[in-house]
Amino acid sequence: MDDNRRTLLFTLTGNDRPGVTRQLFATLEAHPVTVLDVEQLVVRSRLVLAVLVGVDGDDAALAATRAAVRHAAADMDMDVETVSGAAEDDERRHNRIHVTMMGSPLLPGAVSRVAAEIADRGGNIDRIRRVASYPVTAIVFEGSGVSVEELRRPLAAIASSQAADIAVQEAGLDRRGQYLVVMDVDSTFIQDEVIDLLADEAGVMPEVADITERAMAGELDFEASLRARAALLEGLPVAALDRVRERITLTPGARTLCRTLHRLGYRVALVSGGFTEVIAPIAAELGVSDVRANTLEVRDGLLTGRVIGPVIDRLGKKAALQQFARVYEIPTRRTIAIGDGANDVDMLAAAGLGIAFNAKAAARAAADTAVSVPYLDSVLYLIGVTREEIESADAREGLETPAPPLLD
């Protein structure tokens, strides 16, 4: 920079109203300055406007510019602070992160501990903004000077102790690319367990529950338990599958999530240890064409009790995510997996961002972050989509975004 050119950083604060920015820059127009940086923020009708200018000239030019801005601020009943020589911070520009926090409610202690963790590791919080006020409060820290790897584990501990959901991601161009979002179905995308609904139709709930309990105790692996439970469905009419589909309840926010992801141009897939015959029609209704699940054998209009084709277990879910990513040529770092159970562990660990949704301990341990509120569309806040953007997009299409409690 030329020795005759110094910088001044003006920070105006006060009640927001039309014309503040115009008047400030009209004042600066009469002085030998160039605009180097501008940031403006309005919070609850309070304005913060920061302008960094380079001043060409001597000390008199610097003093005259400073005085003119002070007078303009006084005319607008604004407070102004002036700092000389504010240099660019390369660390802020090149080493950036996003930390998203969600809570219902979001408490000060959780925010304090996250801010302290960032500071203690040499990071800086450059901006904080709210992305949602309902059905959860979600805020984003835009920070710098600390890596994702340094923060993920300590912030996960804070999330657990403070009843908040916290996700740490790198900022940068990747956040603007196409993503692949792969979701588990039972107890994630839907609120039900399909095998239990089928067992109820077949009148074998106690027997299926016993096998499930043995599997959870480690006596049976997933494939063995799946085949044993499917065998109990032998003789069940195919019409029962239609009745089960009608009984299924989507997780609140599932429709909003799919609709918004499709608007963004993202690829969406469902993977399940359940059954294609039940899941595929539901997926099609929501515009999800990629489904990977198990297939029940049918003969003469009745279930035979056998599962045909490859079994979709925890390794199968991981393989499905990787295959979808290859087909759509989406790098692993731009894949998101969402699941709740031990069967989702490998998929969560393999994804660029693994999200444990109201999950069991094994899934939470494998995931990069957890979502503890019962609204599936809260996942959107983790990828930078705001509630206002969702509602605006719905309004343009004549749709009404579900209001709290979020039931859609």
C-alpha positions in Angstrom: 0.0 0.0 0.0 1.2 3.5 -0.8 2.8 5.3 2.3 0.4 8.2 1.7 -2.6 6.0 2.0 -3.8 5.0 5.5 -7.0 3.1 6.6 -9.9 4.1 8.8 -12.4 1.7 10.1 -15.8 3.4 11.0 -18.3 1.4 13.0 -21.8 3.0 13.3 -24.4 1.6 15.7 -27.9 2.8 16.4 -31.5 2.3 15.5 -32.0 1.0 11.9 -33.9 3.1 9.4 -33.8 3.7 5.6 -31.0 5.9 4.3 -28.2 5.3 6.8 -25.9 3.5 4.3 -26.7 6.1 1.6 -25.9 9.0 3.8 -22.6 7.6 5.1 -21.3 6.9 1.7 -22.5 10.2 0.3 -20.4 11.8 3.1 -17.4 9.7 2.1 -17.8 10.6 -1.5 -16.6 14.1 -0.8 -13.3 12.9 0.5 -10.2 11.2 -1.1 -11.1 7.6 0.0 -11.6 4.2 -1.5 -13.8 1.5 -0.1 -11.9 -1.5 1.1 -14.4 -3.5 3.2 -18.1 -3.2 4.3 -20.1 -5.3 6.7 -23.6 -4.5 7.9 -25.9 -6.3 10.3 -29.3 -5.6 11.7 -30.5 -7.3 14.9 -33.9 -6.6 16.2 -33.9 -3.1 14.5 -30.4 -2.3 15.8 -27.9 -1.5 13.0 -24.2 -2.2 13.1 -22.4 -0.8 10.0 -18.7 -1.2 9.6 -16.8 0.5 6.7 -13.1 0.3 6.1 -11.7 2.9 3.8 -8.3 3.8 2.5 -7.5 7.5 2.7 -5.2 9.1 0.1 -3.4 12.1 1.4 -1.9 13.6 4.5 -2.9 13.8 8.1 -5.3 16.7 7.3 -7.2 14.5 4.9 -7.4 11.7 7.5 -8.7 14.2 10.1 -11.2 15.7 7.8 -12.6 12.3 6.8 -12.9 11.3 10.4 -14.6 14.5 11.3 -17.1 14.3 8.4 -18.2 10.8 9.4 -18.6 11.9 13.0 -20.9 14.8 12.0 -22.9 12.5 9.6 -23.3 10.0 12.4 -24.5 12.7 14.8 -27.0 13.9 12.2 -28.4 10.4 12.1 -28.4 10.0 15.9 -25.9 7.2 15.5 -22.8 6.3 17.6 -19.6 6.0 15.7 -16.2 4.5 16.6 -13.1 5.1 14.5 -10.0 2.9 14.4 -6.9 3.7 12.3 -4.7 1.2 10.5 -7.0 -1.8 10.4 -5.1 -4.4 8.3 -6.4 -7.4 6.5 -6.1 -10.7 8.5 -5.0 -13.5 6.2 -5.8 -16.1 8.8 -9.4 -14.9 8.8 -9.6 -15.1 5.0 -8.1 -18.5 4.5 -8.7 -20.7 7.5 -12.5 -20.6 8.1 -15.1 -22.8 9.8 -18.8 -22.9 10.5 -20.1 -24.1 13.8 -23.9 -24.6 13.9 -25.7 -24.8 17.3 -29.3 -25.9 17.8 -31.3 -26.1 20.9 -34.9 -26.2 22.1 -34.3 -24.0 24.0 -30.8 -22.8 23.3 -29.2 -21.8 26.6 -26.5 -19.2 27.3 -24.2 -21.8 29.0 -24.0 -23.8 25.8 -23.1 -20.7 23.7 -20.5 -19.6 26.3 -18.7 -23.0 26.3 -18.6 -23.2 22.5 -17.2 -19.6 22.3 -14.6 -20.5 25.0 -13.5 -23.7 23.2 -12.9 -21.8 20.0 -11.0 -19.1 21.8 -8.9 -21.5 23.9 -7.7 -23.2 20.7 -6.6 -20.0 19.1 -9.7 -19.5 16.9 -11.7 -16.3 16.4 -15.4 -15.8 16.0 -15.9 -13.4 13.1 -19.7 -13.5 12.9 -22.7 -15.1 14.6 -26.0 -15.2 12.9 -29.3 -16.9 13.5 -30.7 -19.3 10.9 -33.9 -20.5 12.7 -36.1 -19.4 15.5 -38.5 -22.3 15.4 -39.2 -25.1 16.0 -35.6 -24.9 17.3 -33.3 -22.0 17.8 -30.3 -22.4 15.5 -27.3 -20.1 15.2 -24.1 -20.3 13.2 -20.6 -19.2 14.3 -18.5 -18.2 11.3 -15.0 -18.5 12.6 -11.3 -18.7 11.7 -7.9 -19.8 13.0 -8.9 -23.2 14.2 -9.4 -26.5 12.3 -12.5 -28.7 12.2 -10.4 -31.6 13.5 -9.4 -29.6 16.6 -13.0 -28.7 17.4 -15.2 -31.7 16.6 -14.4 -33.9 19.6 -14.4 -31.1 22.3 -17.6 -29.6 20.9 -19.3 -33.0 20.8 -18.6 -33.3 24.6 -20.1 -29.8 25.1 -23.2 -30.8 23.0 -23.7 -33.9 25.3 -23.4 -32.0 28.5 -25.4 -28.9 27.5 -28.3 -30.6 25.7 -27.5 -28.8 22.4 -26.8 -30.0 18.9 -23.5 -28.8 17.5 -22.0 -29.4 14.0 -18.5 -28.3 12.9 -17.8 -27.9 9.2 -15.2 -26.3 6.9 -16.3 -23.2 5.2 -15.5 -22.8 1.5 -16.5 -23.6 -2.0 -17.6 -27.2 -1.2 -20.6 -25.9 0.8 -21.9 -24.5 -2.5 -21.6 -27.8 -4.5 -24.1 -30.5 -5.1 -24.6 -32.9 -2.1 -25.7 -36.5 -1.8 -28.0 -37.0 1.3 -28.6 -40.6 2.3 -31.1 -41.4 5.0 -32.0 -44.4 7.1 -35.8 -45.0 7.1 -37.1 -46.7 10.2 -37.1 -44.3 13.2 -35.3 -41.7 11.1 -37.3 -40.9 7.9 -40.4 -42.5 9.4 -41.5 -42.8 13.0 -42.3 -46.5 12.7 -40.5 -49.8 12.4 -41.8 -51.5 9.3 -41.1 -55.0 10.5 -43.2 -54.4 13.6 -46.1 -53.1 11.5 -45.9 -56.2 9.3 -45.7 -58.5 12.4 -48.8 -56.8 13.7 -50.6 -57.6 10.4 -49.5 -61.2 10.6 -50.3 -61.5 14.3 -46.7 -62.5 15.3 -45.7 -59.4 17.3 -44.5 -61.3 20.4 -42.3 -63.7 18.3 -40.8 -60.8 16.3 -40.1 -58.8 19.4 -38.3 -61.8 20.9 -36.0 -62.1 17.9 -35.4 -58.3 18.0 -34.4 -58.6 21.7 -32.0 -61.4 21.0 -30.4 -59.4 18.2 -29.9 -56.4 20.4 -28.4 -58.7 23.0 -25.8 -59.8 20.4 -27.1 -63.3 20.1 -28.0 -62.8 16.4 -26.5 -60.6 13.7 -28.7 -58.4 11.6 -29.0 -60.8 8.6 -29.9 -63.7 10.8 -32.5 -61.7 12.7 -33.9 -60.2 9.5 -34.4 -63.7 7.9 -35.9 -65.1 11.1 -38.4 -62.3 11.4 -39.3 -62.4 7.7 -39.9 -66.2 8.1 -42.7 -65.4 10.5 -44.5 -63.4 7.8 -45.0 -66.5 5.6 -48.5 -66.6 4.2 -49.3 -62.9 4.8 -51.3 -61.5 1.9 -49.6 -58.9 -0.3 -52.6 -56.6 0.5 -51.2 -56.2 4.0 -48.3 -54.2 2.5 -50.7 -51.6 1.4 -52.3 -51.4 4.8 -48.8 -51.0 6.4 -48.0 -48.2 4.1 -51.2 -46.4 5.1 -50.2 -46.8 8.8 -46.8 -45.3 8.4 -46.2 -41.8 9.9 -43.4 -39.6 8.4 -41.1 -38.0 10.8 -42.0 -34.3 11.3 -40.1 -32.3 8.7 -39.4 -35.2 6.3 -41.5 -33.6 3.5 -40.0 -30.2 4.1 -36.5 -31.7 4.0 -37.0 -33.6 0.8 -38.7 -30.6 -0.9 -35.9 -28.2 0.0 -33.1 -30.6 -0.9 -34.6 -31.1 -4.3 -34.9 -27.3 -4.8 -31.1 -27.1 -4.0 -30.4 -29.7 -6.7 -29.1 -32.2 -4.2 -29.4 -36.0 -4.6 -31.5 -37.7 -2.0 -31.6 -41.5 -1.3 -33.2 -43.8 1.3 -31.4 -46.9 2.6 -33.1 -49.3 4.9 -32.9 -52.7 6.5 -36.7 -52.7 6.0 -38.5 -53.7 2.8 -38.6 -52.1 -0.6 -42.3 -53.0 -1.1 -43.3 -50.6 1.7 -40.6 -47.9 1.3 -40.4 -47.4 -2.4 -43.9 -46.0 -2.9 -43.5 -43.6 0.0 -40.1 -42.4 -1.4 -41.7 -41.9 -4.9 -44.4 -39.8 -3.4 -41.7 -37.5 -2.0 -39.7 -37.4 -5.2 -37.0 -39.8 -4.0 -36.0 -42.1 -6.8 -33.0 -43.8 -5.2 -34.0 -46.5 -2.6 -31.9 -49.4 -1.3 -33.7 -51.9 0.9 -34.5 -55.6 1.3 -37.0 -57.4 -0.9 -39.6 -59.8 0.3 -40.4 -62.8 -1.9 -44.0 -63.1 -3.1 -45.7 -66.1 -4.6 -49.3 -66.4 -5.6 -50.2 -63.1 -3.8 -48.7 -64.3 -0.5 -45.3 -63.6 1.3 -43.2 -66.7 1.3 -41.3 -65.6 4.4 -38.0 -65.3 2.5 -35.8 -62.3 1.7 -34.4 -62.3 -1.8 -31.3 -60.6 -3.1 -28.5 -59.0 -1.1 -29.3 -58.1 2.4 -29.0 -54.4 3.3 -27.3 -54.4 6.6 -24.8 -51.9 8.1 -22.2 -52.8 5.4 -24.9 -52.7 2.7 -25.9 -49.2 3.8 -22.3 -47.9 3.6 -21.9 -49.6 0.2 -25.1 -48.0 -1.0 -23.9 -44.5 0.0 -20.6 -45.0 -1.8 -22.3 -46.4 -4.9 -24.7 -43.5 -5.1 -21.8 -41.1 -4.8 -19.9 -42.8 -7.6 -23.0 -42.8 -9.9 -23.6 -39.1 -9.4 -19.9 -38.2 -9.3 -20.2 -36.5 -5.9 -17.1 -36.6 -3.8 -17.3 -38.3 -0.4 -16.7 -35.0 1.4 -20.0 -33.7 0.0 -22.1 -36.7 1.2 -24.4 -36.5 4.2 -25.7 -39.6 6.0 -28.5 -39.5 8.6 -29.4 -42.4 10.8 -30.3 -43.5 14.3 -29.1 -47.0 15.1 -26.2 -49.5 15.1 -27.1 -50.6 11.6 -26.2 -47.0 10.4 -22.8 -46.8 12.1 -20.6 -47.6 9.0 -22.7 -45.3 6.8 -22.4 -42.4 9.3 -18.6 -42.9 9.6 -18.1 -43.1 5.8 -20.0 -39.9 4.9 -18.5 -36.5 4.7 -21.0 -35.4 7.4 -22.6 -38.1 9.6 -25.7 -37.0 11.5 -27.1 -39.1 14.3 -30.8 -38.3 14.4 -32.3 -38.9 17.9 -29.9 -41.8 17.9 -28.7 -44.6 20.1 -25.3 -44.4 21.6 -23.5 -46.4 18.9 -24.7 -44.1 16.2 -23.9 -41.0 18.1 -20.4 -42.2 18.7 -19.8 -42.8 15.0 -21.4 -39.6 13.7 -19.8 -36.2 13.3 -22.8 -34.5 14.9 -26.2 -35.3 16.4 -29.7 -33.8 16.1 -31.8 -34.4 19.2 -34.9 -32.5 18.3 -37.7 -34.5 16.6 -37.7 -32.4 13.4 -35.9 -33.9 10.5 -35.8 -30.7 8.5 -33.6 -29.2 11.2 -30.8 -30.9 9.3 -31.1 -28.1 6.7 -29.7 -25.6 9.2 -26.5 -27.6 9.4 -25.9 -27.0 5.7 -26.6 -23.3 5.9 -30.2 -23.1 4.9 -32.3 -20.7 7.0 -35.9 -21.0 8.1 -36.7 -17.8 6.2 -35.3 -19.3 3.0 -37.4 -22.4 3.4 -40.6 -20.4 4.0 -39.9 -18.0 1.1 -39.4 -20.9 -1.3 -42.6 -22.6 -0.1 -44.6 -19.3 -0.4 -43.4 -18.9 -4.1 -44.9 -22.3 -4.8 -48.1 -21.5 -2.9 -47.2 -23.9 -0.1 -47.4 -23.3 3.6 -44.4 -24.3 5.7 -45.6 -26.2 8.7 -45.5 -24.0 11.8 -44.5 -25.2 15.3 -45.1 -27.9 16.3 -43.7 -28.9 13.0 -46.0 -31.6 11.7 -46.0 -32.3 8.0 
